[in-house]
Structure formats: structure tokens, C-alpha cells
């Protein structure tokens, strides 16, 4: 999440590459730094890792802009660019004056149009830019099979299992299933929880009522949390936080807990695991811990 100055984000990206990660997704939120400019800066400081925005929504960005930005980024990072398109966060779009209408149809349109624009950009070499769809609900999951891969934005094992079942095996060869986990780890679990709360709250207030009903969150509480997030009243938010939604929308705790969680995710058949911010109270330290977890999981996965 690009909330820090570009020089600091570049340092973090160098550490990501140094610790052996395969790629880096940069989230796109109007209230943080622009993802494409951030990625352009990062591209000049890295040599190997895959780079892409996750996710860009078609309400704020037209597919022509997406294609142009991805193609330009490709010049800085040849063969390393990916794109993720999603419906965007309903609460954030509302603050910007956008109505999130027909999200599945809009995202599918954007994926198809972006590919069409790639073909028109004759001066750019963009044949290997893979397009992902950010998904949660069943309709968006099914729609994602029209793309090259899917970022499944759940941090709950049961929801991830359900998502894998809904996707099924009827996908194109090379289709990538990625679990997108909102992560916060620290040796002090309470500190990890406190860091996770604002991020989990942000996901909760933009989630579908059907999912909130599953965990006992009514509209009154959702609106209460939404107001606290918008006004950045963090002290009140910590008081209002409920384990039902913090646990549902984030993986938080000590590193060992994340290791067990990732083992189960890999066993479900996911091709990639994405560790989304905040990572932890000290994200550079958390990055090192996550790298150790990944190495251990890879060793276990080897035949």
C-alpha cells in the first residue's frame, strides 16, 4: 500500500526483491500515492520482481488509460508487468462521487477493452502483460476466468475454500489462482491486532451485506465503523472493533500463525499467495518474517 514517500517505498521494493519474493502488487487508492507512478519509481530500483497495480477499477480509470499506463511501465520493466482490474471499494468510490453500478459487467468490459487497446498500441511491446481480476463474490469469481488470473481478496480459510470450489477446474491453461491476504504479524499479537484493525475495518465497510450477515454485522454497526474510518477516529475505532470482522477480514498474530495459515492455503491449490499491507507494525521486520515463512512453505511443497 503506497502510503509512504516514494523513496521509502523504493527501499521496501528492493528488500522485497532481496528476500526472494516473486513479485510486488501496489494497491490503487485515491487517498494514497498513485500506483502507476509508484511502480515506475520501483521499476528503476529493481531488476527481477514482477510489478503491477492491484486493483485498478474501471470507474476511475478508462481501459485505454490502463493499457497505456501498463505499456509505458513495460518499457521500464520489460516482461515484468501485470495488471489487476477490480470493481473498487464501494465506500471509497462513494467519497469520490462514483456509483459502483453493475460491477461484474463493468470489470469484464474493462478486461476485454484493455486487451483490445493493447493490440492498438503498435509502438509498445505488451504481448506478455497478464491481466488479473480482483474478486470476492461468486459472480466476479466466475467472471475472472475470462482473464489470465484472479486475486481472491479473502483472509478467511472457509471463504478461500469456497472460492476455490466456485472456480472449479474449468479454467484456461496457465490461469493463476492467487490468495490475497490482508496480513499483520508481530511477536506481540496485540500489536499485530491493533495494526490490522483499520485495514480490516476498511474491507468490512465495503463488503456485501450477505457476507456481513454471516458474521453477525448489521447495517447500524457497519455505518458506525464507516464513519469512524472516514473521520479517522482511530481511538473510537479500536473500541468499536469486533473480533468477528477483524478475524474475518485479516490474518493477524504471531508469525507462526501466518505460517500455519499459508500452509493451508497452499494445500487448497492456490498458485500464489499475496501478502497485502499493512504486513505488521514494523513492515520491514514483518517482510523478513514473511520471507522465512515462504522459504519454509516452498521446502515443504517440494516432492
N, C-alpha and C positions, 0 to 999 in steps of 0.2 A: 504494500500500500504506500504510494508516494506522498507521504505527509511530511517528510523531512526534506531539507535542502538537497539540491541535485548532487553536490559534492559528496554528501553523506550517503546518498542512495548509490552513487557510483562505487564508493568504498564497499558497501554491502554487497553489490553485484560482484565485485572482484572476489570477495570472500565466498560467495555462492559458488563461483567457478573453481576457486582454490579447493573447496571442500568436496568437489566431485559431483555436485548436482548436475542434472542433465539440462535443466532449463530454468527460466525465470519468467513468470507471468507478472505483469504490472497492472494493478486494478485501475479502472477508469471511473472516477467520481469527480463531478464538477467542483466539489469542495476541497479536493486535493490537487496536486500538480498534474498537468496534462500527461496522459500515459505515453503518447507518441513522442513528445519532446523528451520525456524522461528516458524512454527506450533508446532514443537517438544518442543521448549522452552515455547511457550504459553501453551501447554498442561500441563506442570508441574506446572503452576501457576493458572490454572482454574479447575473447577470441574463439571460444568454443560453444558456450551455452546457447540453447535455443531461447528466443525472445519473442514476446507477444503481449498485447493488451488483453485483459480479462476482467470484465467483458465490456465490449463497446455496444451500445444499444442504438437501434435504427430510428429512435425518436429524436435524439440529439445529433447523431451523425448520419448523413446520407451514405448509402453504399458506395457511391462514387468517391466520397471523401475517404472512406475506409480503404478502398482499393488503392487510391493514390498514396495515402499515408503508409500502407503496408509495403507498397512497391518502392517508395523512397527509402524506407527503413531497410529494405533488402539491399540497397546499394551500400549501406554502412555495415550490414551484417549478412553477406551472401549465404544463402542456403540455411539460414538460422531463424527465419521469421515464421511465426504462426499468428493466427488471428482467432479470437473468440468473440462470438456475437451472442448477445442475450437480450432479454426484454428490459433489463434495467430494474432498478429498485423503485417500486411504486411511490414510496414516500419521498425519495429524492426528486423523482420526476415531477411530482406534485408541487414541490417547492420551486421548481424551475418553470412551472406553468404548462407542463405537458400532461396529457391524459394518456395513460397506458392502455390503448384500445387494441383489441384483437392481438395480443402479444405473440401467440404462436404463428399466426399468419404473417405478422409483420417481420418476425425473425426469419422465417422461411423465405420470404420475399427478399430480405437483405442478403441472405446467403447466396441465393441464385443471382441476384443483381451484381453482387460483388464479384462473383466468378465471371459474369459477362463483361464487367469493366476490366478485369484482368486481361481478357482477350483483346480488348481495345487499346490497352496501353502498350503499343508496339515498341516503344523505346525502352521498356522495362523488361527484365527477365524475371518473371514471377511464377514460373510453372510449378515450383515446389513449395509454395506457401499453402500450408494446410489450414483449413477453416474449421473451427470447433463451434459448438453451440453450448452455451451455459444453460443448464436445465435443473429443474426440481420436480415439477409436476409431470403426470403421466403423458399428457398430450405433447409437452415440449420434449420429453424423453423420446417419444416415438418420432417426433419431427427431426430430432438430432441425427437420425440415421441417414438423412439426406446430406449431411455434412461429412467431414473427414474424421470427426471425433466429437466427444461430449465431455464437458466438465460438469460433473454431478455435484451440485452445491449442497451437500448434506454432511453433517458431522455427527450423525447418529447411525449406529450399526444396523438397526432394523430398517431405517429408511434407505440406506445404501443397498441392503439385501433386496428390498422391494424394487429398487431402481434397476438392479441387475436383472431381476426376473422380468420386469416390464420390457427391458431392452431385448431380451432373448438372444438367440443366435442368428437371427435374420438380419445381419449387418454385412456391409461390404468388406471384402478382404482388406486388411490394413486399418480398419476403423479402430480408433483409440478410445478406450473407456478410462476416464480419469476421475478419481475421487478428489473432490476439492474440500479440504478440511480446514475449518477455522480453528487455529491452534494457539494455545497459550500454555507454555510449560516453564516450570521453575522448581528448584529443590524445595522451596517453600510453597506448598499447594495453595495457601491462602492468597499469596501474592499473584499466583497464576490465575486464580479465580477473579481477583479484582481487575486484572488486566483484561480478562476475557469478557467481562460484563458489558461494557459499552458496545463491543463488536457483536456480541450475541443479541443485544437489545436492538441494534440496527437491523439485523437479519429478521428478528422476530416481528418488528412492527411492519415490515414489508411483506410478510408471509401470508399465504392464503388462509382464510378463516377455517377451512376444512382441516388444515394441519394444526392450527391453534386450538381447535376444538379437541383434537386428540390429546393434547397435553393440558387441557383444562384452563386455557387462557381465553377469557371473554373479551368482548369489544371494549368494555369500560377500562379494563386493565391495559389493553393494547394502546388505547388512546392516552392513558396516563403516562405510559412509558414513552410513547411517541413525543409527547410534549416535553418530557424531561430530556430526551435526546436532542430535540430541536433547540431547546434553550440551553443545552449543555450544562444542565444542573446535575453534575455527577454525584454529589453527595446524596441527593434525594434518589438518584437512580440506584445507587448501591443499596439504599434502604428498601426500595421497591422491588429489587431483583428477586426472582423466584428460581429455585433450583430446577423447576420443571422446564423452563425455557433456556436457562443458561446451559444446562446439560444437553438439551436437545439441539441447540444451535452452535455448540463449540465442543472441542476436545481440550480440556484443561486439567492441570495437575502436574505431578512429577513426571520426569522423562520416562520412567518405567511404564507408566500408564499409557503414554502415547505409543511406546514400543508394542505393547500388547494389542492396542487398537489397530496399529498398522499391520501387524501380523494377520489379524482377522480380515482386514480389507484386502490384502494381497491374496489370501486364501479364497476370497469371493470371486477372483478372476479379473480384478482390475489391472489394467496395463500400466497405469501411472498413478502416483499419489502426489497431490499438490498440497503443500503446507502453506495455508494462507495466513496473512497477518492477523494478529499482532506478533505471533510466534512466542512472545513472552515479555515480562517486564524489562528484560535486557535482551533485545532481539539478536544481538551479535553472539551473546553467550548461548542463547537458545538455538541459534543456527548451528553451532558446533555440536550441541547435543543431538539435534535432528540428523546431522550428518553421520554421527556414530550409529544412530538408530537405523538409518538407511543402509549403512555398510553391514550391519548385523542381519538385517532382513534379507539383503542380497545373498549373504553367505548361506543363510538358511534355505533360500529358494533354489540354490544350485543343486543339481542332481548328484 
